[in-house]
Amino acid sequence: MNHNLYEITAEELLDSPRIPLLLAGSAGEVYYEYAVQMIDEIRQNNAQGKKTVMILPCGPIDQYPIFARLVNRYQISLKNVWFINMDEYLDDNKEWVSIDHPLSFRGFMKRTVYDKINPELVMPEVQRIFPDPKNPGHIPEVIGQLGGVDICFGGIGINGHVAFNEADASLSNEELLAQQTRVLKITPETRTANAIGDFNGALEDMPHYCITIGINDISHARKIRLGCFRNWHRAVVRRAVYGEQTSEFPVSLLQNHSDINLKITEFVASLTD
């Protein structure tokens, strides 16, 4: 690996990235653009009488209150929309954490999205999909039945993971890209980063297991939109867009996608505060 890429300046970063970069002034702009893109995709498909199928993260998350307000304000029907969440934390028995757990993605989506949208607009519960450790084949089955994923939103983890598709140097690039929905143990790096970002640093209380949608389904989405805004994203972004394609840094394997971009803040682009 070329460690010099971590010294790429803001000007050099935007010059010829292998994943197109879009610059935002702040994290708030990244969230806003996510919400607007979600709305635009749904509106366009609704106008054509088409389904909308999205893969969505619970990190980043601040786009969802904006999205819910816009849906209600403009009376946008979600009745023909399927939300497929990327992942969920599991307990030590490798079952979903309780929906009341402070880190539960199911609980978050219910409180922040589904309960906030007018009942006459929100999609039926059967169209709010989470990967299930008791039925990991459900998501690829649903995606196949619906004709594929229109757009996938997400962030990038500290070791280059998208969803919880962790780095794995023992796999070839092709093997990592073939991964489907599955249960896995979360790496110490990811547990630590998530504890800092999402759980006030309570590392000892972080779940050890998760279920994640496979990077195979992410890579086959017709559009992929990623966002980065944390301080440690400075290194992550540089490796994502200028590093070699490798299973040691999964997001790098999306460099050849036909319709992908990565929105970053000016802070991430810079190497100085």
C-alpha positions in Angstrom: 0.0 0.0 0.0 1.2 3.5 -0.8 0.9 5.5 2.5 1.8 8.7 0.7 -1.8 9.0 -0.5 -2.7 10.1 3.1 -0.8 13.3 2.3 -2.8 14.2 -0.8 -3.9 17.9 -0.5 -7.4 19.1 -1.0 -6.6 20.3 -4.5 -5.0 17.0 -5.5 -7.9 15.0 -3.9 -10.4 16.6 -6.2 -8.2 16.3 -9.3 -8.8 12.8 -10.6 -10.4 10.5 -8.0 -11.5 7.0 -9.0 -14.8 7.6 -7.2 -16.3 11.0 -8.2 -16.2 13.4 -5.3 -18.7 16.2 -4.5 -17.7 18.9 -2.0 -20.1 20.1 0.7 -19.4 22.9 3.2 -20.6 21.0 6.2 -22.0 17.6 7.4 -25.5 19.3 7.4 -25.2 19.8 3.6 -24.4 16.1 3.2 -27.5 15.1 5.2 -29.7 17.6 3.3 -28.5 16.3 -0.1 -29.1 12.7 1.0 -32.7 13.6 1.9 -33.3 15.5 -1.3 -31.9 12.7 -3.4 -34.2 10.2 -1.6 -37.2 12.5 -2.3 -36.2 13.0 -6.0 -35.8 9.3 -6.6 -39.2 8.5 -5.2 -41.0 11.4 -6.9 -39.5 10.4 -10.3 -40.5 6.8 -9.9 -44.0 7.7 -8.6 -44.6 9.9 -11.6 -43.8 6.9 -13.9 -45.8 4.4 -11.8 -42.7 2.6 -10.9 -41.5 1.0 -7.6 -38.6 2.6 -5.7 -36.2 0.3 -4.0 -33.5 1.8 -1.7 -30.7 0.4 0.4 -30.3 2.7 3.4 -27.8 3.0 6.3 -28.2 3.9 10.0 -24.9 5.8 9.7 -25.1 8.5 8.6 -28.6 9.2 10.0 -29.3 12.9 10.2 -30.9 12.9 6.7 -33.9 11.0 8.0 -35.7 13.8 10.0 -35.3 16.1 6.9 -36.7 13.3 4.7 -39.7 12.7 6.9 -40.5 16.5 7.0 -40.3 16.8 3.2 -42.5 13.7 2.7 -45.2 15.2 4.9 -44.8 18.7 3.6 -45.1 17.7 -0.1 -47.5 14.8 0.5 -45.2 12.3 -1.2 -46.7 8.8 -1.2 -44.3 6.0 -0.1 -46.8 3.3 -0.8 -44.8 2.0 -3.7 -41.4 2.3 -1.9 -39.3 -0.4 -0.3 -36.7 0.6 2.3 -34.0 -2.1 2.8 -31.8 -1.3 5.7 -28.2 -2.3 5.5 -27.7 -4.0 8.8 -28.6 -4.5 12.4 -26.8 -5.2 15.7 -27.1 -8.7 17.2 -26.8 -9.9 20.8 -24.4 -12.6 21.9 -27.0 -15.2 20.9 -26.8 -13.7 17.4 -30.4 -12.5 17.4 -31.6 -9.0 16.8 -30.9 -6.7 19.7 -34.2 -5.5 21.2 -36.0 -2.8 19.3 -35.7 -0.7 22.5 -31.9 -1.1 22.6 -30.3 2.4 22.2 -28.3 1.1 19.2 -31.1 -0.8 17.4 -31.4 0.4 13.8 -35.0 -1.0 13.7 -35.9 1.1 16.7 -34.2 4.2 15.2 -36.0 3.9 11.9 -39.4 3.3 13.6 -39.0 6.4 15.9 -37.3 8.7 13.4 -38.9 7.8 10.1 -41.9 5.6 10.1 -43.6 7.1 13.2 -43.0 10.6 11.9 -44.6 10.2 8.5 -48.3 10.7 8.0 -50.0 7.2 8.1 -51.7 7.8 4.8 -48.2 8.3 3.1 -45.9 5.8 4.8 -45.3 2.4 3.2 -46.7 -0.9 4.7 -44.5 -2.6 7.3 -43.8 -5.5 4.9 -41.9 -2.9 2.7 -39.6 -1.9 5.7 -37.0 -4.5 5.5 -34.0 -5.4 7.7 -31.6 -8.3 7.3 -32.8 -11.1 9.5 -30.3 -13.6 11.1 -33.1 -16.2 11.0 -33.7 -15.7 7.2 -30.5 -14.2 5.6 -31.7 -15.1 2.1 -34.8 -12.9 2.4 -33.1 -9.7 1.2 -31.6 -11.0 -2.1 -34.9 -12.8 -2.8 -36.8 -9.5 -2.3 -34.4 -7.6 -4.4 -34.7 -10.1 -7.2 -38.5 -10.0 -7.1 -38.5 -6.2 -7.2 -36.1 -6.1 -10.2 -33.1 -4.7 -8.4 -32.1 -1.7 -6.2 -32.6 1.8 -7.6 -30.2 3.6 -5.2 -28.0 2.7 -2.3 -27.0 5.3 0.3 -24.2 4.8 2.8 -21.1 5.9 4.6 -17.6 4.4 4.8 -16.2 2.7 7.9 -12.7 3.2 9.3 -11.4 0.0 7.6 -13.2 0.8 4.4 -16.3 -1.2 5.1 -19.7 -0.4 3.5 -22.6 -1.6 5.7 -20.8 -4.1 7.9 -18.9 -5.7 5.1 -15.6 -5.7 6.9 -12.1 -5.9 5.4 -10.9 -9.4 4.9 -7.4 -9.9 3.4 -8.0 -13.7 3.2 -10.5 -13.2 0.4 -9.8 -12.3 -3.2 -11.5 -9.2 -4.5 -14.0 -11.3 -6.4 -14.8 -13.4 -3.3 -15.4 -10.3 -1.2 -17.7 -8.8 -3.8 -19.7 -12.0 -4.0 -20.6 -11.8 -0.3 -24.3 -12.0 0.5 -26.4 -11.2 3.6 -24.8 -12.8 6.6 -24.0 -12.7 10.4 -20.5 -11.7 11.3 -18.4 -10.7 14.2 -17.6 -7.0 14.2 -13.9 -6.1 14.2 -12.3 -4.3 17.1 -11.6 -1.3 14.9 -15.3 -0.9 13.9 -16.5 -1.5 17.4 -14.2 1.2 18.7 -15.1 3.8 16.0 -18.8 3.1 16.4 -18.6 3.4 20.2 -17.0 6.8 19.9 -19.4 8.0 17.2 -22.6 6.4 18.3 -22.4 5.3 21.9 -20.5 8.0 23.9 -17.4 5.8 23.9 -19.0 2.9 25.9 -16.9 0.3 24.1 -17.6 -2.4 26.7 -21.4 -2.2 26.0 -21.0 -2.3 22.2 -22.5 -5.4 20.5 -20.0 -7.9 19.2 -22.1 -9.3 16.3 -24.2 -7.9 13.5 -26.1 -9.0 10.4 -25.3 -7.1 7.2 -26.5 -7.0 3.7 -23.9 -8.3 1.3 -21.6 -6.0 -0.7 -22.8 -8.0 -3.7 -26.3 -6.4 -3.5 -24.7 -2.9 -2.8 -22.4 -3.2 -5.8 -25.4 -4.1 -8.0 -27.5 -1.1 -7.1 -28.1 1.1 -10.1 -26.8 4.1 -8.2 -24.5 4.4 -5.1 -24.3 7.6 -3.0 -21.8 7.7 -0.2 -21.0 10.5 2.4 -18.1 11.2 4.7 -17.8 14.0 7.2 -15.9 12.7 10.4 -12.3 13.7 11.2 -11.0 10.2 10.6 -12.7 10.2 7.2 -9.8 12.2 5.9 -7.6 9.1 5.5 -10.6 6.9 4.6 -11.6 9.0 1.7 -8.1 9.3 0.3 -7.6 5.6 0.3 -11.1 5.0 -1.1 -10.6 7.2 -4.2 -6.9 6.8 -4.8 -5.9 3.5 -3.2 -5.7 0.2 -5.0 -8.7 -2.1 -5.3 -8.4 -4.6 -2.5 -10.4 -6.8 -0.1 -8.4 -5.1 2.6 -10.4 -2.0 2.0 -13.8 -3.0 0.7 -15.1 0.4 -0.6 -12.2 0.4 -3.0 -13.9 -2.4 -4.9 -16.7 0.0 -5.9 -14.4 2.2 -7.9 -15.6 0.7 -11.2 -19.3 1.2 -10.5 -21.0 3.0 -13.3 -23.0 5.5 -11.2 -21.3 6.3 -7.9 -20.3 9.4 -6.1 -18.9 10.3 -2.7 -20.0 13.6 -1.0 -17.4 14.9 1.5 -17.1 18.1 3.6 -14.5 20.7 3.1 -13.1 19.6 6.5 -12.5 16.1 5.1 -11.0 17.4 1.9 -8.5 19.5 3.9 -5.5 18.2 5.9 -5.6 21.2 8.3 -8.3 22.4 10.7 
